[in-house]
Each structure stands twice: as structure tokens, then as C-alpha cells.
Amino acid sequence: MTKIQKTDAEWRAELTPEQYRILRQKGTEAPFTNEYDHVFEPGTYRCAGCGAELFVSETKYDSGCGWPAFYAPASEEAIDEESDTSYGMVRTEVMCSNCGGHLGHVFPDGPHPTGQRYCINSAALKLEED
């Protein structure tokens, strides 16, 4: 699949300043202050940058971390992962495989059945309710 390619100016024109900071500059929201942390309505979580399906509400849970948490992506093809060594830590960054937008990080301390916790910024998501 070919990734969506846009100029910096195009991304800035299409995204809110907060979405741009998160998705394009790898920013992070403050914990416990974001839109989807405690939202559990049924639906599909799509990339705020390109609309690709990333997560489904059935895999969302309250991890207590302060950000929306999921135990699995909508599909293996939905996200890309790479090592992130910023801020003196070693983490696994999660990105939209369709547009390359930064979503958050995945940690190996989630619930069954995967044991994974996808800790995702709300500004990177758009909930499409069922």
C-alpha cells in the first residue's frame, strides 16, 4: 500500500494545531485531559489525519494511564511500529500505516488476550460511532 504523502503546508492546513503537533511532530497530550480517555461508546476509531481504521471499541479498556488504551489494533495492517529512544527511554512508537501519523506507544503490560497496551493520543483519533 502506498502511504499518503502530503507537504507540511498541506498537513497544517488540514489538521488542527493540536492534531498537527501530535500526528506530524510526534507530540503527546497531557494525561487525563484528552477527549477519548473515558469514552466507551461502540464504534471505530479512525486516524484523525487520513481516516484510516485504526482501532475498534471492543478492544478499548480503562488502563488508568490517562490516555485511550486498546489491547489490539483493528488489523495488523492498520499500524506501523518502530523503536523510539527519545527522552532517555526505549519505547515502541505506533504510527498510522496509511499516512505515517504518530499515534502513541505500545507497551507489554496490557490485558488478555494480547498482553499489549496501545496508549494512544486522542488528538490522533476520530471516533465514528456505530
PEZI-V657387 format. One record per backbone hydrogen bond with DSSP energy under -1.0 kcal/mol. CO is the residue of the C=O (numbers start at 1). NH is the residue of the N-H. If there is no record, write none. Layout:
CO/NH, CO/NH
This chain:
7/11, 8/12, 9/13, 10/14, 11/15, 16/20, 17/21, 18/22, 19/23, 20/24, 20/25, 21/27, 23/102, 30/33, 36/39, 42/130, 43/57, 44/128, 45/54, 45/55, 46/126, 47/51, 52/47, 54/74, 55/45, 56/59, 57/60, 59/71, 61/63, 66/32, 68/120, 69/61, 70/118, 75/78, 78/97, 80/95, 82/93, 84/91, 86/89, 91/84, 92/106, 93/82, 94/103, 94/104, 95/80, 96/100, 98/4, 101/96, 103/121, 104/94, 105/119, 107/117, 111/115, 115/110, 117/107, 118/70, 119/105, 121/124, 122/125, 124/48, 126/46, 128/44
